[in-house]
């Protein structure tokens, strides 16, 4: 699998994890069964994962653009 596809799937997984965690927090307001600290950690991890995968896509795009620029000359 190429890096862009891997990063894209990682971004989708991070988005899903964030959505599920946010749903648990929103759906359990006032309920003591939610571990808010664990949910905060999950959301921070999802955010960092998304940012890392976005950086992979950005670098791959820059590399491709550099190759295309070299080909023009």
Biopython code that builds the backbone (N, CA, C, O; Angstrom):
import numpy as np
from Bio.PDB.StructureBuilder import StructureBuilder

atoms = [
    (1, "UNK", "N", (0.846, -1.166, 0.000)),
    (1, "UNK", "CA", (0.000, 0.000, 0.000)),
    (1, "UNK", "C", (0.899, 1.240, 0.000)),
    (1, "UNK", "O", (1.934, 1.259, 0.665)),
    (2, "UNK", "N", (0.509, 2.249, -0.730)),
    (2, "UNK", "CA", (1.314, 3.460, -0.801)),
    (2, "UNK", "C", (1.086, 4.333, 0.441)),
    (2, "UNK", "O", (0.072, 4.182, 1.122)),
    (3, "UNK", "N", (2.020, 5.240, 0.739)),
    (3, "UNK", "CA", (1.908, 6.054, 1.959)),
    (3, "UNK", "C", (0.647, 6.911, 2.027)),
    (3, "UNK", "O", (0.094, 7.114, 3.108)),
    (4, "UNK", "N", (0.194, 7.410, 0.896)),
    (4, "UNK", "CA", (-0.998, 8.259, 0.914)),
    (4, "UNK", "C", (-2.231, 7.454, 1.303)),
    (4, "UNK", "O", (-3.064, 7.926, 2.078)),
    (5, "UNK", "N", (-2.350, 6.251, 0.772)),
    (5, "UNK", "CA", (-3.493, 5.404, 1.143)),
    (5, "UNK", "C", (-3.439, 5.031, 2.618)),
    (5, "UNK", "O", (-4.460, 5.031, 3.306)),
    (6, "UNK", "N", (-2.246, 4.715, 3.095)),
    (6, "UNK", "CA", (-2.090, 4.376, 4.505)),
    (6, "UNK", "C", (-2.471, 5.563, 5.381)),
    (6, "UNK", "O", (-3.175, 5.401, 6.378)),
    (7, "UNK", "N", (-2.010, 6.748, 5.014)),
    (7, "UNK", "CA", (-2.332, 7.955, 5.778)),
    (7, "UNK", "C", (-3.830, 8.248, 5.723)),
    (7, "UNK", "O", (-4.424, 8.670, 6.716)),
    (8, "UNK", "N", (-4.430, 8.025, 4.568)),
    (8, "UNK", "CA", (-5.873, 8.272, 4.425)),
    (8, "UNK", "C", (-6.675, 7.352, 5.344)),
    (8, "UNK", "O", (-7.620, 7.790, 6.001)),
    (9, "UNK", "N", (-6.292, 6.075, 5.387)),
    (9, "UNK", "CA", (-6.978, 5.147, 6.283)),
    (9, "UNK", "C", (-6.730, 5.512, 7.743)),
    (9, "UNK", "O", (-7.615, 5.362, 8.585)),
    (10, "UNK", "N", (-5.528, 5.990, 8.038)),
    (10, "UNK", "CA", (-5.241, 6.438, 9.398)),
    (10, "UNK", "C", (-6.093, 7.630, 9.790)),
    (10, "UNK", "O", (-6.563, 7.721, 10.925)),
    (11, "UNK", "N", (-6.293, 8.551, 8.845)),
    (11, "UNK", "CA", (-7.135, 9.719, 9.117)),
    (11, "UNK", "C", (-8.585, 9.295, 9.351)),
    (11, "UNK", "O", (-9.267, 9.835, 10.223)),
    (12, "UNK", "N", (-9.041, 8.336, 8.575)),
    (12, "UNK", "CA", (-10.416, 7.855, 8.768)),
    (12, "UNK", "C", (-10.561, 7.172, 10.130)),
    (12, "UNK", "O", (-11.574, 7.348, 10.806)),
    (13, "UNK", "N", (-9.549, 6.390, 10.535)),
    (13, "UNK", "CA", (-9.590, 5.719, 11.838)),
    (13, "UNK", "C", (-9.564, 6.745, 12.974)),
    (13, "UNK", "O", (-10.283, 6.597, 13.961)),
    (14, "UNK", "N", (-8.742, 7.776, 12.836)),
    (14, "UNK", "CA", (-8.676, 8.814, 13.868)),
    (14, "UNK", "C", (-10.000, 9.566, 13.964)),
    (14, "UNK", "O", (-10.463, 9.876, 15.062)),
    (15, "UNK", "N", (-10.598, 9.855, 12.831)),
    (15, "UNK", "CA", (-11.892, 10.536, 12.823)),
    (15, "UNK", "C", (-12.957, 9.681, 13.501)),
    (15, "UNK", "O", (-13.777, 10.186, 14.267)),
    (16, "UNK", "N", (-12.938, 8.391, 13.214)),
    (16, "UNK", "CA", (-13.900, 7.470, 13.835)),
    (16, "UNK", "C", (-13.689, 7.396, 15.344)),
    (16, "UNK", "O", (-14.654, 7.433, 16.107)),
    (17, "UNK", "N", (-12.425, 7.291, 15.785)),
    (17, "UNK", "CA", (-12.128, 7.210, 17.216)),
    (17, "UNK", "C", (-12.587, 8.480, 17.933)),
    (17, "UNK", "O", (-13.152, 8.412, 19.024)),
    (18, "UNK", "N", (-12.344, 9.627, 17.323)),
    (18, "UNK", "CA", (-12.767, 10.891, 17.924)),
    (18, "UNK", "C", (-14.290, 10.973, 18.006)),
    (18, "UNK", "O", (-14.842, 11.420, 19.012)),
    (19, "UNK", "N", (-14.953, 10.545, 16.958)),
    (19, "UNK", "CA", (-16.409, 10.581, 16.925)),
    (19, "UNK", "C", (-17.015, 9.671, 17.997)),
    (19, "UNK", "O", (-17.952, 10.058, 18.696)),
    (20, "UNK", "N", (-16.478, 8.483, 18.113)),
    (20, "UNK", "CA", (-16.995, 7.536, 19.110)),
    (20, "UNK", "C", (-16.770, 8.070, 20.523)),
    (20, "UNK", "O", (-17.661, 8.012, 21.370)),
    (21, "UNK", "N", (-15.574, 8.587, 20.764)),
    (21, "UNK", "CA", (-15.263, 9.131, 22.084)),
    (21, "UNK", "C", (-16.161, 10.318, 22.418)),
    (21, "UNK", "O", (-16.691, 10.407, 23.525)),
    (22, "UNK", "N", (-16.329, 11.225, 21.467)),
    (22, "UNK", "CA", (-17.197, 12.384, 21.690)),
    (22, "UNK", "C", (-18.636, 11.945, 21.955)),
    (22, "UNK", "O", (-19.330, 12.529, 22.787)),
    (23, "UNK", "N", (-19.071, 10.918, 21.242)),
    (23, "UNK", "CA", (-20.419, 10.394, 21.461)),
    (23, "UNK", "C", (-20.593, 9.817, 22.853)),
    (23, "UNK", "O", (-21.638, 9.988, 23.481)),
    (24, "UNK", "N", (-19.558, 9.128, 23.333)),
    (24, "UNK", "CA", (-19.637, 8.567, 24.687)),
    (24, "UNK", "C", (-19.721, 9.684, 25.723)),
    (24, "UNK", "O", (-20.505, 9.603, 26.669)),
    (25, "UNK", "N", (-18.918, 10.717, 25.541)),
    (25, "UNK", "CA", (-18.931, 11.832, 26.493)),
    (25, "UNK", "C", (-20.262, 12.571, 26.427)),
    (25, "UNK", "O", (-20.848, 12.885, 27.464)),
    (26, "UNK", "N", (-20.739, 12.849, 25.232)),
    (26, "UNK", "CA", (-21.993, 13.595, 25.085)),
    (26, "UNK", "C", (-23.189, 12.788, 25.550)),
    (26, "UNK", "O", (-24.121, 13.348, 26.128)),
    (27, "UNK", "N", (-23.183, 11.507, 25.315)),
    (27, "UNK", "CA", (-24.321, 10.668, 25.668)),
    (27, "UNK", "C", (-24.402, 10.313, 27.129)),
    (27, "UNK", "O", (-25.451, 9.873, 27.601)),
    (28, "UNK", "N", (-23.337, 10.491, 27.842)),
    (28, "UNK", "CA", (-23.315, 10.088, 29.245)),
    (28, "UNK", "C", (-23.185, 11.274, 30.189)),
    (28, "UNK", "O", (-22.688, 11.120, 31.304)),
    (29, "UNK", "N", (-23.618, 12.441, 29.767)),
    (29, "UNK", "CA", (-23.517, 13.627, 30.609)),
    (29, "UNK", "C", (-24.211, 13.379, 31.943)),
    (29, "UNK", "O", (-25.382, 12.999, 31.979)),
    (30, "UNK", "N", (-23.494, 13.592, 33.024)),
    (30, "UNK", "CA", (-24.057, 13.390, 34.355)),
    (30, "UNK", "C", (-23.961, 11.955, 34.840)),
    (30, "UNK", "O", (-24.251, 11.678, 36.003)),
    (31, "UNK", "N", (-23.561, 11.042, 33.973)),
    (31, "UNK", "CA", (-23.430, 9.638, 34.357)),
    (31, "UNK", "C", (-21.993, 9.396, 34.800)),
    (31, "UNK", "O", (-21.054, 9.809, 34.119)),
    (32, "UNK", "N", (-21.818, 8.739, 35.924)),
    (32, "UNK", "CA", (-20.477, 8.499, 36.467)),
    (32, "UNK", "C", (-19.756, 7.329, 35.806)),
    (32, "UNK", "O", (-18.628, 7.016, 36.186)),
    (33, "UNK", "N", (-20.377, 6.680, 34.831)),
    (33, "UNK", "CA", (-19.753, 5.520, 34.209)),
    (33, "UNK", "C", (-18.731, 5.899, 33.145)),
    (33, "UNK", "O", (-18.016, 5.028, 32.651)),
    (34, "UNK", "N", (-18.646, 7.164, 32.785)),
    (34, "UNK", "CA", (-17.699, 7.620, 31.768)),
    (34, "UNK", "C", (-16.419, 8.068, 32.454)),
    (34, "UNK", "O", (-16.453, 8.869, 33.389)),
    (35, "UNK", "N", (-15.305, 7.555, 31.990)),
    (35, "UNK", "CA", (-13.997, 7.990, 32.487)),
    (35, "UNK", "C", (-13.545, 9.149, 31.604)),
    (35, "UNK", "O", (-12.984, 8.948, 30.527)),
    (36, "UNK", "N", (-13.799, 10.358, 32.083)),
    (36, "UNK", "CA", (-13.521, 11.540, 31.278)),
    (36, "UNK", "C", (-12.039, 11.696, 30.975)),
    (36, "UNK", "O", (-11.678, 12.183, 29.903)),
    (37, "UNK", "N", (-11.184, 11.296, 31.890)),
    (37, "UNK", "CA", (-9.741, 11.392, 31.652)),
    (37, "UNK", "C", (-9.338, 10.465, 30.507)),
    (37, "UNK", "O", (-8.560, 10.857, 29.637)),
    (38, "UNK", "N", (-9.855, 9.261, 30.503)),
    (38, "UNK", "CA", (-9.540, 8.316, 29.425)),
    (38, "UNK", "C", (-10.084, 8.810, 28.089)),
    (38, "UNK", "O", (-9.437, 8.657, 27.053)),
    (39, "UNK", "N", (-11.265, 9.398, 28.119)),
    (39, "UNK", "CA", (-11.837, 9.926, 26.880)),
    (39, "UNK", "C", (-11.020, 11.116, 26.360)),
    (39, "UNK", "O", (-10.847, 11.273, 25.151)),
    (40, "UNK", "N", (-10.522, 11.948, 27.274)),
    (40, "UNK", "CA", (-9.672, 13.068, 26.859)),
    (40, "UNK", "C", (-8.396, 12.551, 26.212)),
    (40, "UNK", "O", (-7.949, 13.086, 25.198)),
    (41, "UNK", "N", (-7.809, 11.509, 26.798)),
    (41, "UNK", "CA", (-6.599, 10.913, 26.224)),
    (41, "UNK", "C", (-6.897, 10.339, 24.841)),
    (41, "UNK", "O", (-6.112, 10.520, 23.910)),
    (42, "UNK", "N", (-8.016, 9.657, 24.705)),
    (42, "UNK", "CA", (-8.409, 9.096, 23.404)),
    (42, "UNK", "C", (-8.561, 10.197, 22.357)),
    (42, "UNK", "O", (-8.121, 10.050, 21.217)),
    (43, "UNK", "N", (-9.189, 11.298, 22.759)),
    (43, "UNK", "CA", (-9.398, 12.394, 21.814)),
    (43, "UNK", "C", (-8.084, 13.074, 21.437)),
    (43, "UNK", "O", (-7.900, 13.458, 20.282)),
    (44, "UNK", "N", (-7.179, 13.227, 22.384)),
    (44, "UNK", "CA", (-5.873, 13.822, 22.080)),
    (44, "UNK", "C", (-5.079, 12.901, 21.155)),
    (44, "UNK", "O", (-4.434, 13.367, 20.215)),
    (45, "UNK", "N", (-5.126, 11.597, 21.419)),
    (45, "UNK", "CA", (-4.423, 10.647, 20.553)),
    (45, "UNK", "C", (-4.984, 10.676, 19.136)),
    (45, "UNK", "O", (-4.229, 10.636, 18.165)),
    (46, "UNK", "N", (-6.297, 10.746, 19.020)),
    (46, "UNK", "CA", (-6.923, 10.798, 17.698)),
    (46, "UNK", "C", (-6.512, 12.070, 16.964)),
    (46, "UNK", "O", (-6.229, 12.033, 15.766)),
    (47, "UNK", "N", (-6.478, 13.179, 17.668)),
    (47, "UNK", "CA", (-6.070, 14.451, 17.058)),
    (47, "UNK", "C", (-4.632, 14.381, 16.566)),
    (47, "UNK", "O", (-4.338, 14.799, 15.446)),
    (48, "UNK", "N", (-3.732, 13.855, 17.395)),
    (48, "UNK", "CA", (-2.323, 13.770, 17.006)),
    (48, "UNK", "C", (-2.117, 12.798, 15.851)),
    (48, "UNK", "O", (-1.295, 13.042, 14.968)),
    (49, "UNK", "N", (-2.852, 11.714, 15.856)),
    (49, "UNK", "CA", (-2.775, 10.744, 14.762)),
    (49, "UNK", "C", (-3.231, 11.378, 13.454)),
    (49, "UNK", "O", (-2.600, 11.197, 12.413)),
    (50, "UNK", "N", (-4.328, 12.119, 13.514)),
    (50, "UNK", "CA", (-4.848, 12.795, 12.328)),
    (50, "UNK", "C", (-3.822, 13.785, 11.787)),
    (50, "UNK", "O", (-3.581, 13.842, 10.582)),
    (51, "UNK", "N", (-3.217, 14.571, 12.690)),
    (51, "UNK", "CA", (-2.217, 15.551, 12.274)),
    (51, "UNK", "C", (-0.998, 14.868, 11.644)),
    (51, "UNK", "O", (-0.459, 15.358, 10.652)),
    (52, "UNK", "N", (-0.570, 13.758, 12.207)),
    (52, "UNK", "CA", (0.585, 13.037, 11.662)),
    (52, "UNK", "C", (0.273, 12.495, 10.277)),
    (52, "UNK", "O", (1.100, 12.585, 9.369)),
    (53, "UNK", "N", (-0.912, 11.934, 10.115)),
    (53, "UNK", "CA", (-1.298, 11.400, 8.804)),
    (53, "UNK", "C", (-1.438, 12.522, 7.775)),
    (53, "UNK", "O", (-1.091, 12.339, 6.609)),
    (54, "UNK", "N", (-1.941, 13.672, 8.198)),
    (54, "UNK", "CA", (-2.039, 14.815, 7.287)),
    (54, "UNK", "C", (-0.645, 15.286, 6.865)),
    (54, "UNK", "O", (-0.445, 15.696, 5.721)),
    (55, "UNK", "N", (0.306, 15.227, 7.781)),
    (55, "UNK", "CA", (1.680, 15.613, 7.454)),
    (55, "UNK", "C", (2.289, 14.650, 6.431)),
    (55, "UNK", "O", (3.031, 15.074, 5.545)),
    (56, "UNK", "N", (1.980, 13.366, 6.552)),
    (56, "UNK", "CA", (2.470, 12.382, 5.579)),
    (56, "UNK", "C", (1.940, 12.721, 4.187)),
    (56, "UNK", "O", (2.686, 12.684, 3.208)),
    (57, "UNK", "N", (0.670, 13.046, 4.105)),
    (57, "UNK", "CA", (0.074, 13.386, 2.813)),
    (57, "UNK", "C", (0.704, 14.663, 2.258)),
    (57, "UNK", "O", (0.970, 14.753, 1.060)),
    (58, "UNK", "N", (0.938, 15.636, 3.111)),
    (58, "UNK", "CA", (1.549, 16.897, 2.666)),
    (58, "UNK", "C", (2.952, 16.648, 2.114)),
    (58, "UNK", "O", (3.299, 17.175, 1.057)),
    (59, "UNK", "N", (3.756, 15.858, 2.812)),
    (59, "UNK", "CA", (5.121, 15.566, 2.346)),
    (59, "UNK", "C", (5.083, 14.793, 1.035)),
    (59, "UNK", "O", (5.862, 15.077, 0.124)),
    (60, "UNK", "N", (4.187, 13.823, 0.932)),
    (60, "UNK", "CA", (4.072, 13.060, -0.315)),
    (60, "UNK", "C", (3.679, 13.973, -1.472)),
    (60, "UNK", "O", (4.188, 13.830, -2.583)),
    (61, "UNK", "N", (2.780, 14.905, -1.209)),
    (61, "UNK", "CA", (2.376, 15.864, -2.238)),
    (61, "UNK", "C", (3.545, 16.756, -2.652)),
    (61, "UNK", "O", (3.746, 17.010, -3.839)),
    (62, "UNK", "N", (4.308, 17.227, -1.680)),
    (62, "UNK", "CA", (5.468, 18.063, -1.981)),
    (62, "UNK", "C", (6.513, 17.292, -2.786)),
    (62, "UNK", "O", (7.126, 17.834, -3.706)),
    (63, "UNK", "N", (6.707, 16.029, -2.432)),
    (63, "UNK", "CA", (7.665, 15.207, -3.173)),
    (63, "UNK", "C", (7.207, 15.011, -4.620)),
    (63, "UNK", "O", (8.011, 15.090, -5.549)),
    (64, "UNK", "N", (5.938, 14.761, -4.798)),
    (64, "UNK", "CA", (5.401, 14.575, -6.142)),
    (64, "UNK", "C", (5.538, 15.860, -6.950)),
    (64, "UNK", "O", (5.890, 15.825, -8.129)),
    (65, "UNK", "N", (5.259, 16.989, -6.313)),
    (65, "UNK", "CA", (5.390, 18.266, -6.998)),
    (65, "UNK", "C", (6.845, 18.526, -7.394)),
    (65, "UNK", "O", (7.108, 19.042, -8.480)),
    (66, "UNK", "N", (7.773, 18.178, -6.534)),
    (66, "UNK", "CA", (9.197, 18.337, -6.857)),
    (66, "UNK", "C", (9.594, 17.474, -8.039)),
    (66, "UNK", "O", (10.346, 17.913, -8.910)),
    (67, "UNK", "N", (9.093, 16.253, -8.074)),
    (67, "UNK", "CA", (9.385, 15.374, -9.207)),
    (67, "UNK", "C", (8.806, 15.931, -10.506)),
    (67, "UNK", "O", (9.447, 15.888, -11.556)),
    (68, "UNK", "N", (7.603, 16.447, -10.416)),
    (68, "UNK", "CA", (6.994, 17.042, -11.624)),
    (68, "UNK", "C", (7.752, 18.274, -12.078)),
    (68, "UNK", "O", (7.909, 18.504, -13.277)),
    (69, "UNK", "N", (8.222, 19.068, -11.127)),
    (69, "UNK", "CA", (9.017, 20.243, -11.482)),
    (69, "UNK", "C", (10.320, 19.849, -12.141)),
    (69, "UNK", "O", (10.759, 20.507, -13.084)),
    (70, "UNK", "N", (10.948, 18.785, -11.662)),
    (70, "UNK", "CA", (12.193, 18.299, -12.278)),
    (70, "UNK", "C", (11.953, 17.797, -13.697)),
    (70, "UNK", "O", (12.791, 17.964, -14.583)),
    (71, "UNK", "N", (10.811, 17.189, -13.891)),
    (71, "UNK", "CA", (10.478, 16.637, -15.198)),
    (71, "UNK", "C", (10.265, 17.751, -16.229)),
    (71, "UNK", "O", (10.538, 17.559, -17.414)),
    (72, "UNK", "N", (9.782, 18.908, -15.783)),
    (72, "UNK", "CA", (9.526, 20.045, -16.679)),
    (72, "UNK", "C", (10.820, 20.617, -17.259)),
    (72, "UNK", "O", (10.836, 21.131, -18.378)),
    (73, "UNK", "N", (11.910, 20.522, -16.481)),
    (73, "UNK", "CA", (13.174, 21.133, -16.925)),
    (73, "UNK", "C", (13.955, 20.238, -17.834)),
    (73, "UNK", "O", (15.036, 20.611, -18.289)),
]
sb = StructureBuilder()
sb.init_structure("model")
sb.init_model(0)
sb.init_chain("A")
sb.init_seg("    ")
for serial, (resi, resn, name, xyz) in enumerate(atoms, 1):
    if name == "N":
        sb.init_residue(resn, " ", resi, " ")
    sb.init_atom(name, np.array(xyz, "f"), 0.0, 1.0, " ", f" {name:<3s}", serial, name[0])
structure = sb.get_structure()
